């Protein structure tokens, strides 16, 4: 049985995000401002963290949210794309 990582985020409400260590699957949204410019699926060996700088599909961005999805094993990953030079 895998160990589970649990993150509690307090931003006006409590959210618990759990992911078995070494087996993190995500449904992602890449955003420019409020617009969703790409979606897809990605797996990682470790959990993403809010504020972390990441590269998905060759696009650089900052993780803005990691949230559970009801009824599925995957987590929702929201990444705000950064402009070139930032």
URMOPE-V975800 format. One record per pair of residues at least 24 apart in sequence whose C-alpha atoms are under 10 Angstrom apart, sorted by the first residue. I is the first residue (numbers start at 1). GAP is how many residues later the second one is. D is the distance in Angstrom with one decimal. If there is no record, write none. Layout:
BEGIN
I:GAP:D
I:GAP:D
END
This chain:
BEGIN
5:41:9.5
5:42:8.2
6:41:9.8
7:40:9.8
7:42:9.1
7:59:9.7
9:41:9.4
9:56:10.0
9:57:9.7
9:58:10.0
15:51:9.6
15:52:7.7
15:53:8.7
16:50:9.7
16:51:8.0
16:52:7.9
17:30:9.7
17:49:7.2
17:50:6.1
17:51:6.0
17:52:9.8
17:58:8.1
18:29:9.0
18:48:9.8
18:49:9.0
18:50:7.7
18:55:9.7
18:56:9.9
18:57:8.6
19:27:8.7
19:28:7.0
19:49:9.4
19:54:8.7
19:55:8.7
19:56:8.3
20:25:9.6
20:26:8.8
20:27:8.7
21:24:7.3
21:25:6.3
21:26:7.6
22:24:5.5
22:25:8.1
23:24:8.5
23:51:9.9
24:24:8.6
24:49:8.9
24:50:7.4
24:51:7.9
25:48:7.5
25:49:5.0
25:50:6.4
25:51:8.9
25:52:9.5
26:40:8.7
26:41:9.4
26:42:9.3
26:43:9.5
26:47:8.7
26:48:5.0
26:49:4.7
26:50:5.6
26:51:6.0
26:52:9.6
27:39:9.8
27:40:9.9
27:42:9.0
27:47:6.4
27:48:6.1
27:49:5.0
27:50:6.0
27:51:8.6
28:28:9.2
28:37:9.8
28:38:9.2
28:46:9.8
28:47:8.3
28:48:5.8
28:49:4.5
28:50:5.8
28:51:7.4
29:36:9.9
29:47:7.9
29:48:6.3
29:49:5.0
29:50:6.2
29:51:8.4
29:52:9.9
30:26:8.5
30:27:9.8
30:29:8.6
30:30:9.6
30:31:8.0
30:32:9.6
30:33:9.4
30:47:8.6
30:48:6.3
30:49:5.0
30:50:6.0
30:51:6.5
31:30:8.7
31:31:9.9
31:33:9.8
31:47:7.4
31:48:6.1
31:49:4.9
31:50:5.8
31:51:9.2
32:29:9.5
32:47:8.9
32:48:6.1
32:49:5.6
32:50:7.8
32:51:8.9
33:47:7.2
33:48:8.1
33:49:9.6
34:46:8.9
35:45:9.7
36:42:9.4
36:43:9.6
36:44:9.2
36:45:10.0
37:44:9.4
39:38:9.7
39:39:9.4
40:37:9.8
41:33:9.0
41:34:9.8
41:35:9.4
41:36:9.2
42:32:9.5
42:33:10.0
42:35:9.2
43:31:9.2
47:28:9.8
48:29:8.2
49:28:9.5
50:27:9.3
50:28:9.1
50:29:9.1
51:28:9.4
51:29:9.9
52:27:9.4
53:26:8.9
53:27:9.5
53:28:9.6
53:29:9.4
54:25:8.1
54:26:9.7
54:27:9.3
55:24:9.3
55:26:9.2
56:25:9.7
59:24:9.8
59:25:9.9
60:24:8.6
60:26:9.9
END
